[in-house]
Amino acid sequence: MKLSPSLAAQAAFLTSLSLSSVTASRIPLESRGSVLPRQCPDNNTVGAAYFINNEPSGNYILAASINSDGTVALSSAIYTGGVGQHGIDPPSGPVLPSPLFSQGSVVVSANASLLATVNPGSNTISLFEIDPADPTSLKMVGGPVGSNGEFPVSLTFNSGGDTLCVMNSGALNSVQCFNTTDRTRGLQPITGSFRTLGFNLTTPPMGPPGSPSQLLFSADDLSLYVAIKGNPTAGLPGVLAVWDVAPDGSLSSNGTRILTPQVGAVPFALANIPQTPGALLVVDQARGVDVVDFSAGVAKAAATNATEIAVPGQLALCWVAHSPRTGSFYITDLFTYLVTEIAVDGMTPKIVGQYLTEEFGGPTDLDVASFGGNDYMIINVSNRTELQVFSLPAQGQALKLQTLDVAGPAAAAGVTITPENIVGLVTYIKPNTTQAC
């Protein structure tokens, strides 16, 4: 299959974009956690969307309330107890609005009402309790803990939310899992869950090619997947590493590594496929979309070519989210500004539609908020420091609903925010939500 232009060329492509830096002064220490003006009363919001500013001066979770019509309004900024950091971009291009080269920098467990985030510049992760009555209110659990590696970039909860794993992508690139059940002491390392990835990287790493991308629990919590991007121009294949997960949260001693061409050249994002148990969707930055069947075990998956589809005109397919209502996956492309909708029938992916976010926008992380029988896709449009909301009434019918500036409200509260550093997007919906805004 023909590869898209090299990532260095893609980076050079961004020189034509207007990378307007919007920077505000840092929040004073005594003001950390201050609340931004709300645009919808607390008792009428249905949930929250979260991302981080990932600033070297101080890392903050920015929380936006979600209204019952799907619109969002920036509400609060919560200090994580750590600092952010940007990876090293290709030397031939500008600074990219994809600072961690990963998916999963901020994650939520709806079942446990927990949120976790990375602090790449501190080599730590932070855990927060979400207030189900007001999801924009977060309370740190314990304090930031070491990630047992360098430059943490991706997190994943198991289905119950009692286990959290982190992937580090720096010079000490590794995986470490934690128990989350102690709401006083916070995250507790799980014995036998530390595993090194064994790649020759720096801190911070150079990317996107050649750097770790994401880790993810399988739908049944029995496996832990890790995606590491290859470097096509250097002849290095991409890798999926898979560990068995024991009932106590420990990992098998030796992970199985699946190399290209079975799963592509630059695997970036991962998603379980609900309608096909045991199948994994892999977004490949250079090839398109792969579907890998793990239902018969890792060894069978490693020996079988993945089903794959190319996306015409793609330049940097990276981040993915799934809609329960439509059954589709939605994938952002940093350089074409498009969201591609993919449906999966068994093991066969097909393109359903494509939707423009905004010219020169640089869409990155995204998530789908589901409530009241409706789905809404919320996208972090990093280069324009915006959140964009699309309603998802049915397959092939995504409709842009809102564009929200986040730079203005953040600056008004003294939160530093720059397009090249902000990262992540995940949502939490109140239990049994019925109210309207």
FIVORO-219409 format. One record per residue (C-alpha): x, y, z. Coordinates in pm, 1 decimal. Example, Ala and Ser with C-alpha at 12.3 -4.5 7.8 and 13.67 -1.06 7.14 Angstrom:
2
@x->1230.0; y->-450.0; z->780.0
@x->1367.0; y->-106.0; z->714.0
***
This chain:
437
@x->0.0; y->0.0; z->0.0
@x->129.9; y->341.1; z->-89.2
@x->248.7; y->551.9; z->201.9
@x->152.1; y->914.6; z->250.0
@x->426.9; y->1182.8; z->246.5
@x->694.2; y->1155.1; z->514.7
@x->621.1; y->1305.0; z->854.5
@x->900.1; y->1555.9; z->800.4
@x->720.5; y->1675.9; z->490.4
@x->397.3; y->1688.6; z->685.6
@x->565.8; y->1904.0; z->946.3
@x->693.3; y->2137.7; z->677.4
@x->336.7; y->2160.4; z->552.0
@x->242.5; y->2330.1; z->878.8
@x->468.5; y->2625.8; z->800.3
@x->183.6; y->2755.3; z->586.6
@x->-48.5; y->2761.3; z->887.4
@x->-109.9; y->3057.1; z->1112.2
@x->28.7; y->2932.1; z->1444.5
@x->-89.4; y->3226.5; z->1650.6
@x->39.0; y->3185.4; z->2006.8
@x->-212.1; y->3291.5; z->2270.7
@x->-29.8; y->3320.4; z->2602.5
@x->-154.4; y->3448.7; z->2936.5
@x->32.0; y->3490.3; z->3262.1
@x->53.6; y->3194.6; z->3496.5
@x->-208.3; y->3162.7; z->3770.3
@x->-57.6; y->3270.6; z->4104.9
@x->-8.2; y->2980.4; z->4346.9
@x->-282.5; y->3103.3; z->4577.8
@x->-530.4; y->3113.5; z->4287.5
@x->-475.7; y->2764.6; z->4148.4
@x->-804.2; y->2587.5; z->4091.2
@x->-996.4; y->2912.7; z->4040.3
@x->-1330.6; y->2893.1; z->3863.2
@x->-1395.5; y->3047.9; z->3523.4
@x->-1731.9; y->3214.7; z->3445.5
@x->-2006.2; y->2961.3; z->3373.1
@x->-2243.7; y->2998.0; z->3080.0
@x->-2499.7; y->2743.6; z->3200.9
@x->-2624.6; y->2687.3; z->3558.7
@x->-2471.9; y->2391.0; z->3743.4
@x->-2803.9; y->2210.9; z->3787.7
@x->-2867.0; y->2218.8; z->3412.6
@x->-2537.8; y->2070.9; z->3290.9
@x->-2516.4; y->1704.0; z->3199.7
@x->-2141.1; y->1644.7; z->3220.4
@x->-1795.7; y->1779.5; z->3146.4
@x->-1516.9; y->1765.7; z->2888.3
@x->-1153.8; y->1782.8; z->3000.3
@x->-814.7; y->1860.9; z->2844.4
@x->-478.5; y->1984.5; z->2978.0
@x->-275.2; y->2293.4; z->2895.0
@x->52.0; y->2092.8; z->2935.8
@x->257.6; y->2404.8; z->3010.2
@x->614.5; y->2385.9; z->3148.6
@x->515.7; y->2658.1; z->3396.5
@x->234.1; y->2447.3; z->3542.0
@x->-1.8; y->2178.7; z->3414.1
@x->-377.1; y->2242.7; z->3450.2
@x->-686.1; y->2042.1; z->3371.6
@x->-935.2; y->2266.0; z->3190.0
@x->-1292.7; y->2150.9; z->3244.2
@x->-1583.4; y->2254.9; z->3021.0
@x->-1943.4; y->2194.0; z->3120.7
@x->-2158.0; y->2002.8; z->2870.1
@x->-2514.5; y->2127.0; z->2826.7
@x->-2809.7; y->1904.2; z->2740.0
@x->-2808.2; y->2040.3; z->2382.8
@x->-2447.8; y->1922.7; z->2343.1
@x->-2287.4; y->2268.2; z->2361.3
@x->-1995.4; y->2330.7; z->2595.9
@x->-1872.5; y->2619.5; z->2811.7
@x->-1531.4; y->2647.1; z->2979.0
@x->-1585.1; y->2629.7; z->3353.6
@x->-1279.2; y->2556.3; z->3568.7
@x->-902.2; y->2511.6; z->3577.6
@x->-749.4; y->2265.7; z->3823.6
@x->-378.0; y->2239.4; z->3896.7
@x->-241.5; y->1885.7; z->3852.1
@x->59.2; y->1924.6; z->4083.4
@x->302.6; y->1886.4; z->3795.2
@x->430.9; y->2046.5; z->3477.1
@x->392.8; y->1981.2; z->3107.8
@x->650.8; y->1938.3; z->2833.7
@x->659.9; y->1921.5; z->2453.6
@x->829.4; y->1640.9; z->2263.1
@x->1099.1; y->1715.5; z->2004.8
@x->949.0; y->1778.0; z->1660.7
@x->1121.0; y->1685.3; z->1332.8
@x->1406.2; y->1934.2; z->1274.6
@x->1278.2; y->2020.1; z->925.8
@x->943.8; y->2152.5; z->1048.6
@x->781.2; y->2388.6; z->1299.4
@x->655.1; y->2309.4; z->1650.4
@x->347.4; y->2089.6; z->1606.6
@x->21.3; y->2115.2; z->1803.9
@x->68.4; y->1752.3; z->1905.1
@x->305.4; y->1781.8; z->2200.8
@x->302.8; y->1421.7; z->2327.1
@x->264.3; y->1232.9; z->1996.0
@x->3.2; y->1018.4; z->2169.0
@x->-357.8; y->948.6; z->2260.1
@x->-481.0; y->905.2; z->2619.2
@x->-302.4; y->1187.6; z->2803.1
@x->-624.6; y->1246.5; z->3001.5
@x->-861.7; y->956.4; z->3076.0
@x->-1185.5; y->905.7; z->3269.7
@x->-1347.3; y->607.0; z->3437.8
@x->-1722.8; y->663.9; z->3437.5
@x->-1778.4; y->360.8; z->3661.4
@x->-1541.4; y->488.1; z->3931.3
@x->-1596.1; y->863.7; z->3872.9
@x->-1221.9; y->913.7; z->3838.1
@x->-1001.1; y->1122.6; z->3609.1
@x->-627.5; y->1076.3; z->3555.7
@x->-374.5; y->1288.1; z->3370.1
@x->-6.4; y->1281.5; z->3282.2
@x->249.1; y->1543.4; z->3386.0
@x->516.6; y->1484.4; z->3118.6
@x->766.8; y->1737.9; z->3248.7
@x->747.0; y->1599.1; z->3604.4
@x->749.7; y->1227.2; z->3517.3
@x->435.6; y->1193.6; z->3729.5
@x->64.8; y->1120.2; z->3693.7
@x->-226.3; y->1265.1; z->3893.7
@x->-559.3; y->1111.2; z->3997.4
@x->-879.5; y->1304.2; z->4070.3
@x->-1227.0; y->1220.3; z->4196.9
@x->-1505.3; y->1362.4; z->3978.6
@x->-1806.3; y->1505.0; z->4163.4
@x->-2101.0; y->1330.8; z->3992.2
@x->-2327.9; y->1623.9; z->4082.4
@x->-2086.1; y->1877.9; z->3930.7
@x->-1836.2; y->1706.8; z->3698.0
@x->-1635.7; y->2027.3; z->3650.6
@x->-1537.5; y->1993.5; z->4019.3
@x->-1234.1; y->1768.6; z->4070.3
@x->-1062.5; y->1662.0; z->4394.0
@x->-709.2; y->1524.9; z->4384.1
@x->-670.8; y->1176.6; z->4532.8
@x->-347.8; y->1152.2; z->4731.2
@x->-90.8; y->1345.1; z->4529.7
@x->103.7; y->1314.5; z->4203.8
@x->299.7; y->989.0; z->4187.5
@x->601.8; y->887.7; z->3985.2
@x->521.2; y->714.8; z->3656.6
@x->819.1; y->474.4; z->3696.6
@x->961.4; y->607.8; z->3373.0
@x->1020.7; y->932.4; z->3185.9
@x->785.8; y->1152.7; z->2983.1
@x->449.1; y->980.0; z->3054.0
@x->213.0; y->1028.1; z->2758.5
@x->-76.4; y->780.4; z->2774.5
@x->-307.2; y->631.6; z->3039.2
@x->-581.0; y->369.1; z->3047.5
@x->-835.0; y->254.8; z->3310.1
@x->-970.3; y->-97.7; z->3319.0
@x->-1348.6; y->-130.5; z->3289.6
@x->-1411.6; y->-110.0; z->3665.1
@x->-1177.9; y->184.8; z->3716.7
@x->-984.9; y->8.5; z->3995.8
@x->-667.1; y->-19.6; z->3785.0
@x->-484.7; y->256.1; z->3597.3
@x->-183.3; y->198.1; z->3373.1
@x->59.7; y->455.4; z->3232.4
@x->299.2; y->444.0; z->2937.9
@x->625.0; y->640.9; z->2940.9
@x->793.4; y->738.2; z->2614.5
@x->1122.7; y->899.0; z->2717.4
@x->1467.9; y->751.0; z->2772.6
@x->1311.7; y->517.7; z->3029.1
@x->1016.5; y->402.9; z->2816.8
@x->799.0; y->167.4; z->3012.5
@x->458.4; y->59.8; z->3139.7
@x->346.2; y->71.8; z->3504.7
@x->4.5; y->-6.7; z->3655.4
@x->-153.4; y->123.5; z->3976.6
@x->-442.1; y->35.6; z->4207.1
@x->-686.9; y->327.9; z->4239.8
@x->-910.9; y->207.4; z->4524.4
@x->-739.7; y->386.5; z->4815.7
@x->-909.9; y->726.7; z->4805.0
@x->-688.1; y->857.6; z->5087.3
@x->-336.1; y->758.3; z->4984.4
@x->-410.3; y->761.5; z->4611.8
@x->-235.9; y->558.0; z->4343.7
@x->-53.2; y->245.7; z->4465.0
@x->190.1; y->63.5; z->4230.4
@x->86.7; y->-292.9; z->4144.6
@x->361.4; y->-548.3; z->4200.3
@x->463.9; y->-720.8; z->3879.6
@x->316.2; y->-459.1; z->3647.3
@x->631.8; y->-265.9; z->3554.4
@x->756.1; y->-352.9; z->3206.8
@x->1020.2; y->-178.1; z->2995.6
@x->953.0; y->-116.6; z->2626.7
@x->1323.7; y->-127.0; z->2539.2
@x->1341.9; y->146.2; z->2274.8
@x->1637.5; y->381.2; z->2232.3
@x->1470.2; y->716.8; z->2295.9
@x->1552.4; y->1048.4; z->2459.2
@x->1372.7; y->1258.5; z->2721.6
@x->1174.2; y->1426.9; z->2580.0
@x->1147.1; y->1193.6; z->2280.4
@x->1168.8; y->1296.9; z->1917.4
@x->851.2; y->1227.4; z->1721.2
@x->601.3; y->1160.1; z->1595.1
@x->778.1; y->867.9; z->1412.8
@x->950.3; y->615.9; z->1636.4
@x->776.3; y->716.2; z->1960.5
@x->520.9; y->528.5; z->2176.0
@x->161.1; y->629.7; z->2105.8
@x->-98.2; y->470.2; z->2331.4
@x->-179.9; y->190.4; z->2571.2
@x->-527.4; y->42.2; z->2612.7
@x->-698.4; y->-234.8; z->2806.1
@x->-884.3; y->-488.7; z->2596.0
@x->-1262.0; y->-484.6; z->2638.8
@x->-1244.7; y->-788.5; z->2870.5
@x->-952.4; y->-642.3; z->3074.1
@x->-744.1; y->-954.9; z->3006.0
@x->-488.5; y->-786.4; z->2778.5
@x->-297.0; y->-459.9; z->2769.7
@x->-213.6; y->-322.4; z->2422.9
@x->69.2; y->-77.2; z->2351.2
@x->119.9; y->98.1; z->2015.9
@x->467.8; y->218.0; z->1914.9
@x->502.6; y->413.9; z->1592.5
@x->752.3; y->303.2; z->1332.3
@x->962.9; y->528.9; z->1114.5
@x->901.0; y->443.3; z->746.5
@x->1177.9; y->670.0; z->619.0
@x->1428.8; y->488.0; z->841.6
@x->1290.4; y->144.0; z->763.0
@x->1172.4; y->85.4; z->1121.9
@x->841.5; y->-102.3; z->1155.4
@x->558.4; y->-9.3; z->1383.8
@x->483.3; y->-235.7; z->1678.0
@x->186.0; y->-354.6; z->1879.4
@x->301.7; y->-499.4; z->2211.7
@x->52.3; y->-709.2; z->2408.7
@x->69.7; y->-831.0; z->2770.7
@x->-166.7; y->-1066.5; z->2952.5
@x->-326.2; y->-906.5; z->3260.7
@x->-369.3; y->-1122.6; z->3573.1
@x->-661.5; y->-1077.6; z->3819.7
@x->-428.3; y->-891.9; z->4059.4
@x->-332.9; y->-641.6; z->3786.4
@x->15.5; y->-780.1; z->3723.8
@x->135.7; y->-829.1; z->3366.1
@x->281.7; y->-1134.4; z->3196.3
@x->661.4; y->-1143.1; z->3204.2
@x->700.5; y->-1133.7; z->2828.7
@x->479.1; y->-935.1; z->2597.0
@x->408.3; y->-1043.6; z->2240.7
@x->519.8; y->-799.3; z->1970.4
@x->335.1; y->-777.3; z->1641.6
@x->538.3; y->-603.5; z->1370.9
@x->446.5; y->-444.5; z->1039.6
@x->325.8; y->-512.0; z->777.0
@x->54.6; y->-689.9; z->972.8
@x->-59.8; y->-375.3; z->1151.8
@x->88.9; y->-89.2; z->954.1
@x->383.4; y->146.5; z->969.5
@x->296.0; y->420.7; z->1220.4
@x->24.6; y->289.8; z->1458.8
@x->-97.1; y->590.7; z->1655.7
@x->-437.0; y->534.8; z->1821.4
@x->-622.8; y->226.7; z->1943.6
@x->-989.1; y->148.8; z->2009.2
@x->-1181.0; y->-164.8; z->2101.4
@x->-1460.8; y->-250.1; z->1857.5
@x->-1779.0; y->-308.8; z->2064.4
@x->-1972.3; y->-484.5; z->1788.1
@x->-1683.0; y->-725.3; z->1722.4
@x->-1553.5; y->-862.9; z->2055.4
@x->-1180.7; y->-926.7; z->2048.4
@x->-1117.6; y->-694.0; z->1754.9
@x->-897.4; y->-385.8; z->1780.1
@x->-910.5; y->-80.7; z->1553.8
@x->-567.1; y->71.8; z->1489.1
@x->-532.2; y->419.3; z->1337.6
@x->-210.3; y->424.4; z->1135.8
@x->-60.1; y->762.9; z->1058.2
@x->96.1; y->638.7; z->735.4
@x->-140.5; y->368.7; z->609.0
@x->-498.7; y->441.2; z->717.0
@x->-704.5; y->213.9; z->943.6
@x->-630.6; y->-146.9; z->1042.5
@x->-857.1; y->-398.8; z->1216.6
@x->-674.9; y->-673.1; z->1407.3
@x->-856.3; y->-983.3; z->1538.1
@x->-745.0; y->-1092.7; z->1886.0
@x->-1046.3; y->-1317.1; z->1950.8
@x->-840.8; y->-1633.3; z->1889.5
@x->-545.1; y->-1509.8; z->2094.5
@x->-236.4; y->-1296.6; z->2043.9
@x->-39.5; y->-1563.6; z->1858.9
@x->-313.0; y->-1597.7; z->1597.1
@x->-335.6; y->-1219.9; z->1559.7
@x->41.8; y->-1196.8; z->1516.3
@x->34.0; y->-1450.3; z->1235.7
@x->-259.3; y->-1299.7; z->1048.9
@x->-255.8; y->-992.6; z->828.4
@x->-484.9; y->-717.6; z->948.4
@x->-777.7; y->-594.6; z->744.0
@x->-692.6; y->-240.8; z->637.3
@x->-828.5; y->53.8; z->446.6
@x->-656.4; y->366.6; z->316.5
@x->-815.4; y->708.6; z->360.1
@x->-781.2; y->911.2; z->36.8
@x->-581.2; y->1230.2; z->81.7
@x->-479.1; y->1149.0; z->438.7
@x->-174.6; y->1324.9; z->578.8
@x->-174.6; y->1260.7; z->953.7
@x->-458.4; y->1038.9; z->1074.2
@x->-405.9; y->1014.5; z->1448.7
@x->-682.6; y->1029.4; z->1711.3
@x->-1001.2; y->821.7; z->1733.1
@x->-1330.8; y->808.3; z->1924.1
@x->-1631.9; y->575.7; z->1902.1
@x->-2000.6; y->670.7; z->1894.6
@x->-2240.5; y->420.9; z->2057.5
@x->-2538.5; y->575.6; z->1874.2
@x->-2397.9; y->553.5; z->1521.1
@x->-2162.8; y->260.8; z->1582.5
@x->-1895.0; y->451.1; z->1387.5
@x->-1540.6; y->556.9; z->1469.0
@x->-1433.9; y->917.9; z->1408.7
@x->-1069.6; y->993.1; z->1328.3
@x->-904.3; y->1335.9; z->1311.7
@x->-632.8; y->1435.5; z->1064.8
@x->-403.8; y->1710.0; z->1197.2
@x->-302.5; y->1833.8; z->851.1
@x->-616.9; y->1802.4; z->637.0
@x->-846.1; y->1935.3; z->916.4
@x->-1089.3; y->1654.1; z->839.2
@x->-1269.7; y->1404.4; z->1058.6
@x->-1316.0; y->1069.8; z->882.6
@x->-1606.3; y->848.4; z->988.0
@x->-1529.5; y->475.5; z->971.3
@x->-1782.8; y->192.3; z->1013.8
@x->-1662.5; y->-160.6; z->1088.6
@x->-1864.8; y->-459.0; z->968.4
@x->-1712.1; y->-765.6; z->1132.4
@x->-1346.7; y->-724.5; z->1039.1
@x->-1406.0; y->-491.9; z->744.4
@x->-1366.7; y->-113.9; z->784.3
@x->-1531.5; y->125.9; z->538.4
@x->-1540.0; y->503.3; z->501.6
@x->-1882.9; y->653.5; z->574.1
@x->-1807.7; y->1024.4; z->545.1
@x->-1567.9; y->1310.7; z->605.7
@x->-1630.2; y->1640.5; z->785.0
@x->-1429.9; y->1963.6; z->788.1
@x->-1348.1; y->2108.4; z->1128.6
@x->-1189.0; y->2440.4; z->1029.6
@x->-919.6; y->2547.5; z->784.8
@x->-577.9; y->2560.7; z->953.7
@x->-740.0; y->2428.9; z->1271.4
@x->-527.4; y->2124.6; z->1351.7
@x->-787.2; y->1890.8; z->1508.9
@x->-630.0; y->1652.7; z->1759.7
@x->-788.4; y->1462.5; z->2050.8
@x->-1162.7; y->1399.7; z->2054.4
@x->-1432.2; y->1213.5; z->2245.3
@x->-1802.6; y->1132.8; z->2209.1
@x->-2045.5; y->1231.5; z->2486.0
@x->-2357.2; y->1010.3; z->2498.6
@x->-2670.7; y->1108.0; z->2692.1
@x->-3045.9; y->1122.1; z->2646.5
@x->-3026.6; y->899.4; z->2338.9
@x->-2800.9; y->1149.1; z->2158.7
@x->-2428.7; y->1155.2; z->2080.9
@x->-2207.7; y->1462.8; z->2049.5
@x->-1848.6; y->1461.4; z->1924.2
@x->-1620.8; y->1714.9; z->2096.4
@x->-1288.1; y->1790.8; z->1927.4
@x->-981.8; y->1973.8; z->2057.4
@x->-892.6; y->2203.2; z->1764.8
@x->-550.8; y->2284.1; z->1903.3
@x->-406.5; y->2526.5; z->1651.3
@x->-703.9; y->2760.6; z->1697.2
@x->-737.7; y->2692.9; z->2072.5
@x->-1100.2; y->2590.2; z->2021.9
@x->-1338.1; y->2311.9; z->2106.4
@x->-1572.2; y->2210.3; z->1826.1
@x->-1891.7; y->2013.7; z->1880.0
@x->-2066.9; y->1796.3; z->1619.7
@x->-2403.3; y->1628.6; z->1669.7
@x->-2411.4; y->1263.1; z->1556.9
@x->-2776.6; y->1174.3; z->1482.1
@x->-2693.8; y->881.5; z->1251.5
@x->-2416.0; y->735.1; z->1037.1
@x->-2293.4; y->979.0; z->774.1
@x->-2480.9; y->1273.8; z->923.6
@x->-2234.3; y->1450.8; z->1154.6
@x->-2331.2; y->1818.5; z->1180.8
@x->-2117.1; y->2096.6; z->1326.4
@x->-2300.3; y->2243.5; z->1624.9
@x->-2060.3; y->2480.9; z->1802.2
@x->-1714.1; y->2637.4; z->1797.7
@x->-1594.4; y->2751.6; z->2142.0
@x->-1289.7; y->2971.1; z->2198.4
@x->-1096.9; y->2846.2; z->2500.7
@x->-806.1; y->3091.9; z->2482.7
@x->-1013.7; y->3396.1; z->2584.5
@x->-1172.0; y->3251.7; z->2900.6
@x->-844.6; y->3086.5; z->3002.4
@x->-650.9; y->3411.0; z->2959.0
@x->-913.9; y->3600.4; z->3159.8
@x->-849.2; y->3363.8; z->3451.2
@x->-471.2; y->3386.1; z->3410.8
@x->-422.9; y->3033.5; z->3274.7
@x->-133.4; y->2997.7; z->3030.4
@x->-250.0; y->2830.6; z->2711.2
@x->-62.9; y->2792.0; z->2381.7
@x->-176.1; y->2603.7; z->2069.5
@x->133.1; y->2382.5; z->2050.6
@x->98.8; y->2255.2; z->2409.3
@x->-269.7; y->2187.8; z->2480.9
@x->-358.1; y->1821.4; z->2453.4
@x->-619.4; y->1561.2; z->2539.3
@x->-999.1; y->1549.0; z->2530.4
@x->-1219.9; y->1317.3; z->2734.1
@x->-1575.8; y->1342.4; z->2865.6
@x->-1777.8; y->1239.6; z->3171.0
@x->-2158.2; y->1233.5; z->3184.7
@x->-2362.7; y->1254.7; z->3506.2
@x->-2541.9; y->931.8; z->3595.8
@x->-2908.6; y->921.1; z->3491.3
@x->-2896.1; y->1259.7; z->3321.9
@x->-3237.1; y->1395.1; z->3209.7
@x->-3233.7; y->1771.3; z->3269.6
@x->-3217.5; y->2038.0; z->2996.9
@x->-3021.2; y->2362.1; z->2987.7
***
